[in-house]
Amino acid sequence: MKTLKAFEADFPNEDACKKLLAECRWPDGPVCPRCANTKVYALKSKPHHWVCKSGITTTDTEGKQVTCAKNGGYRFSVITKTIFQDTKIPLDIWFRVAYLMLTSKKGISALQIHRTIFGEDSGSDYRTSWFMCHRLRCAMRGGIEQLKGIVEVDETYVGGKNVNRHWDKKTPWKAGGEASGKIPVIGAISRKGNVIAKAVGDMGFTTLQDFVAEAVSTRAKMVVTDEHSGYRHLRGHGFFHKTVNHSHHQYVTGSVHTQTIESFWSLLKRGIMGSYHHVTREYLPLYVNEFAFRYNGRNDPDMFRKLLQTV
Ligand SMILES: [Zn+2]
């Protein structure tokens, strides 16, 4: 990521923010967010607003049939159907909050963001920052191609009450697992590449197998997992599968290890405990999004533009 100064230079005012957003959202020109029609007209009287007059009928979020051509055309702006819609917060504030989140490797609390952006005596509510962070996390969703190369797949538990426990999931309390109020998370990581992780309802055979099929390409050179029985049929599904035998203290045998994904788990858990202290089952998927998005953009100077593509 750029320095804060260079980052802010890209959008000196609200107009520039909107231009940047339109550029990232629609690299080939504006597209109707309702019917995906590309032949839209800019409204001369209102910058960053367009009208769509297409005859295509689509179903809106409430399940109603809508046609853009009706009632003089469907008007939309650069923030329509984005996380920025229906808020009174200027885009430059949104962008600065996003910058803080993207540059904080271990995560940053909404309270810290509130102090940095709004100031403690601003009279504004810290819940505004909390709400913004959550919306931004929603935009940090997937979009990562199936993983190739050497891929490590592993599962862990996040959350729960015992904060002083050692992170190593191989210690006996792992047996407590779901019963201890911890939330199962499964992840796959391509060495030197991307991570795909998600919170799941259970660690059952079907969950693990479906996750691998979704996240890992069968053209991956090798898939390394621990000896969890949920992975027992990977070979039969076209994967070159190797296992690490943790129970015999065999952690590293040449390239057969799961240390890359374990580092990611450690980052996620320390980040969640350090910055957010407690995460509920409802919101954990969003925090997993955030940590994965930041990890995948770690060498990308334009991570912010990537985020604007999916808002
Ligand atoms: Zn339309």
Residues whose N, C-alpha, C, O or C-beta is under 5 A from the ligand:
A	BS01	ZN	C32 R34 C35 A36 N37 C52 S54 C68
